[in-house]
Amino acid sequence: MKKVYYLKTCSTCVRILKELNLSSEFILQDIKTEEITVKQLEEMKMLAGSYEALFSKRSKLYKEMGLKNQKLEERDYKHYILEHYTFLSRPVIIVEDTIFIGNSKSVVEAAKSALQ
């Protein structure tokens, strides 16, 4: 499977997608207009190893809801990601059985290497 979960309103996601120059084999899913399903999130978790790895602690809601002051467990991370799309660290790029999560330079470079 070749898939990208992203936000088309996020300039960073758009820049990264342009930079990666993805082939037409990729399925792009704008998580704001097409919500992540439980099955999709579970597939991502299988590749990532945990829901926490998929969770964005930089989300505005994370701070607003005071979640940084709480001890969150795996079920909490899953719940919040399914509850609101901004809790997913973006973009999530899946190339067969490898997952790339987030927008750090090292993650983007690793995704580029995997695509070559």
Order of alpha helices (4+ residues) and beta strands (2+ residues): beta-alpha-beta-alpha-alpha-alpha-beta-beta-alpha
